Amino acid sequence: MAKIVLFLRENFEKVFILASIIMAGLITCFAPNNISFLNFFFLPVILAGYYVGIRLSVPGAVFCICAVVFYAAVSPAQYQPPRGVGQTALFVLTWGCFLVLAGALVGNQQKKIERERTRFRRLNAEILEANERLKKARTETVTGLATLSECRDHSTGLHLERVSLLCRLIAEELRCIPPLDSYITDDYVEDLVLSSVLHDIGKVGIPDSILLKPDKLTCDEFETVKEHTTVGGDALEIIEKRLEGRSFFTLGKQIAYFHHERWDGTGYPRGLSGEDIPLSARIVAVADAYDAITSDRVYRAGTYHEEAMRRIKENRGTQFDPLVVDAFIASENRVIHLLKAGQNI
């Protein structure tokens, strides 16, 4: 039954045209001496004109005329035309011309509609292409802006790219967990991946003498480094306020401000804890920590993947959101796969 319903939906116009012709035949058989069935031939012709155009609607009209003439010749007893051969010919000619005209007009209108559809599809393709170019330009602009904070410290290398890839892995794992599956949409993932590169944008405000110091920082120097969260967050907040509605800069602001907050509330700059920390910042915190542990810095050498995983697991529920850590652990095989593939993670 379901297959029949599906077939009727997909072939509605064809079935309707066929049913109209059958109906005309039934009226002819069961209502003798009645020529009103002729009007039913308009329906299939007009429908054919709409769906297949003038190319088939006019021949269809001619076919209908021939069918009526043939019927009149074969069964004159049922078909009672006007009196006289002249009147009969005039009647058939008038009715046939009107039928052809109806099919032609509808078919011509269908051609106009098809031209408009073609133009709309072309415009839609151009809009999609322009949107893709805009998205690419936005991505390149944001990435270029973010690298301003990295170019002063060459040891960070591909840090931004690695963090964004790790954020994608974590977010894709989290979206499988209710109720986050409804919160983490495709747009959220893309905005997170793009805005995550802005997490350390505030480092542009940190002096080189501190940022590039090869030795352990003093307490005062570390307090200065902490300021990069507010410097970056404030800068992105200004941009966000100039834009209407929510944008990826909203996530960028959250990440810049809070990616050094801790789950237990002992982080900075505001000492937020638990779910008071935005999810975007909690995700970046794990991704950033993993890359920081495994990457070389001016003051130390990076360590191995296994050691980084051990430290992250060790800080589950203290420094990091347990749910985010679990998602990161679940994506470990993908991280290793990318490592083996030489994707610089």
N, C-alpha and C positions, 0 to 999 in steps of 0.2 A: 504493500500500500504506500509506503514511504517513497519507494522508487517511482511509483506512478505520479505521486504529487510532485516530486522533484522534476520529473520529465515534463509535466504540464507547466511548471513554473519556467523552466528553461526554454520551452518551445510554445509559449502561450500564443504568440501571434500566428504561428503556423497552424496550430490546432483550431484557433478561432476562425481562421479563413476556411479551413476544411469543414468545420461545423456549420458555417454559414451556407456553404454550397449544398451540404447535405440537407440542411433545413429547407432550402429553396426547393430541393427535389421532393422532400416529404410533403410540403405544402402543395406542390403540383399534383402528387399522387392522391392525396386525401382531400383536396379541395378542388374538385373538377369545376370547369367553367369559371375559373377565377385566375386572372392574370396578375394579381397583386404580387405573386412570387417574383416578378421581374425586379421589384425594388430591392430584393435581397442581394442581387448581384452587385449593387453599389458597395456593399460592405466589404467583401473580399478585395474588390478593386482598390478601394480607398486605403484599406489596410496594407495592401501590397505596395501602393504608392508611398506610404509613409515609411515602411520598413525596407523596401528594396529599391525605391526610386522610380523615376519615370521610365527607365529602361525596361522594366517588366510590368509596370502597371498598365501602360497603354496596350501592349500585346495581350495582357490579361483581359482588358475590356473587350478587345476584338474577339477573343476566344469566347467570352460570355455572349456576345452578340450572335456568333455563329451557333452556339449551343441553343439559344432561344429560337433562332431561325430553323435549326434542325428539328427541334422539338415541335415547332408549329407545323412543319411539313409531315412529320411522322404521326403526330396525334392531333389532328385538327379538331377532333370532337371535343377534347378537353380544352384546347386552346381556342378561345373565341375572340378572334381579333376584330377590330372595327370592320364594318361592312365595306365591301369593295376592296379590290386589289390595290387601288391607289391609296386608299386610307390606311390599309395595312402596311404598305411600303413606307408611307409617311410616318406612321406611328413607330415602326421599327427603326427608321432612320433617325427620327427625333430622339427616341429613347437611347439609341446607340451613340449618337453624337454627344448627348449629355453625359453618358457613361464614360466615353473616352475623355471628354473635357474634365470630368471630375478626377479621373485617374491622373491625367496630365498635370492638373493644378497641384494636386497633393504630391505627386512625384517631384515636381519642380520645387515645391516648398521643402521637401525632404532633402534635396540637393543643397539648398541654402543652409538648412540646419546642419548638414554634414560639413559644409565649408566652415561654418562657425565653430563646429566641434574641432575641426582640424586646426583652425586658428587658435582656439583655446588651448589645445594640447601643446601647440608650439610655444605659446606664451608661458604656459605652465612649466615646460621644459626649460625655457630661458630663465624663469624665476628660480627654479631649483638650482640651475647652474650658477646663477648669480649668488644665491644663498650659500652654496658650497664654497664659492670664492671668498665670500665675506667671512664664513666660519674659518677658512684657512688663514685669511689675513688676520683675523682676531687671534687665532692660536699662535701664529708667528709673532704678532705684536706683543702678546702677553709673555710668551717665552723669551723674547728679546728683552722685555722689561725686567723679567725675573733674573736673567743672566747678569744684569748689572750688579747684583749682590754677590755673584759667584766669580766674576771675572777677576776680582782682586785676589782671590784665593784659588790658584790654579790646582791645588791638591784636591779640590772637591770634584774636579772632572765632570763626569756625567751625572752628578748627584741629582739634579732636578729631573732628568729623564727617568732615572731609576726609581725615585720616590713616586712619580706619577704612575709608573707601571705597577708598582707594588700596591698603590692605592686602588687601582682598577681590580687587581686580583682580590683584595680584601673586600671591596664593595660588592663584587660579583658573588662572593661566598655569603656575605651578609644578607643579600637580597633573597636568599633561599630560606631565611629564618623569619617566621611570623613574629611580630607585626611589621618588621622592617621590610618585608617583601612589597608592601604597598607604599612605603615611604621612599625606598631606594628605586627610583624609576630609571629608565634609560637616560633621560635628561639629567637626572641627578648624578649619575655615574660620569657622564661626559663633563658636566660642570666641575665635579670633584677632581677629575683627572687634570683638567685645565687649570683650575684655581690652586691645586696643590703646589704647583711650581712657584707660587707666590709666598710660600710659608716663611721664607727668610728674606723677603724683600727689604725688611727693615734694617738689614745689615749694612745698607748703604750709609746709615747714620753712625756706624761704629768706626772709630779711628783705626787705621791700619796697624798702628803700634800694638793694639790689643787684638784685633782680628787675626793678624798674621804672626802673633807672638809664638815662637817655637817652644817656649817653656810653659809651665803650669801658671795659670792666671792667679793673681792675688784676689782677695775678697772684693776689693773695690773694683778691680777690672771685671770680675765676673758680674757684679751688679750693673756695670756699664753694658756688658753683653746682653743682659736680660732686657735692656731697653729696646732691643730690636723688635720685640713683640709688639710693643705699643707704637713704636715708630711706623712699622709696617701696617698695623691695624688701623691707625689713625689716617694714614695716607689712602688706604683702600676705602675707608669709610667716607672720605671726602668724595671719591669717585662714585661710590654707590649712591650717595645722596643726590648726585647730579643726574642719575639715571632714573627713569620711571619704572616702578615695579621691582620685583625680585630678579636678580641677575646672578651670573657666576661670581661677580664681585662680592655678593653677599657671603658665599662660602669662602671666598678668598679672604675677606675680612675676618670671619670667624677663625679660619685656620691660622692667619698671621697672629691674631691676638692669643689664641688659646692652645696652640700645638705643644706648648711646654707645660700645660696644666697636667696635674696627676690625678688619677682616679681616687686616691686617698685624701686629696685636698692640700697636699704639701707643695704643689707646683707654683708657677708664676705665669702671668703677672697679678692675678686676682685671687689665687687660692681656691679656685672652683673645684668641686669634687663630683664624682659620680656622673649621673646623666645631666647635671647642670652644665657640663662641658658639651658643646655641640658635637654631634656625631662626626662631622667632617674633621674636626680637630683631633678627635680620638683615633680616627683612622690614620691620619697623617702622622700622629705621634708614634705609632707602631712602625709605619713605613720608614719614617725619618730615623728612628732609633736603629732599625736593622741596617740601613745603609750607612749610618754613622759608625756602627760597630765594625762593619766589614770593609770600610774604605780607609785609605791612608789619609792622615791629617799631618799638618806641619809639626805637630807636637807628639805624634805617635803613629805606629803602623797599624793597618787594619788586621782583623782576625778572620777566622774561618766561619763558614756558614753555620756549622754545628754549634760553635761557641755563641754566635749571635742568637740562634734559636734558644739555646739554654738560658741566656740572660733574659730574653723576652718572656719565656715561660716562668722564670724565677720571679719576675716583676708583675705577673698576672694578678690583678686585684689590688695592687699597690700603686705602681706607676701607670699601668695600662688597664683599659676596660677589658674585663674577662671575655666578653662576647667577641670583641675585636681580635683579641689574641687567639681565641679558638678558631675564628675565621681565617686568620693568618696561618695557623698550624694546618688547617684543612687545605690551604692552598700551597703547602710546602712542596708538594710534588711538582706543581707548576713552576714554582720558583726554581727548583733544581733543574727542571727541564730547560728553562730559559738560560740558566747558568751554563749547562752543557751545550746549548745552542749558540753560546757566545753573544748573548744579548746584553752583556755588561750589567747584569743585576747582581 
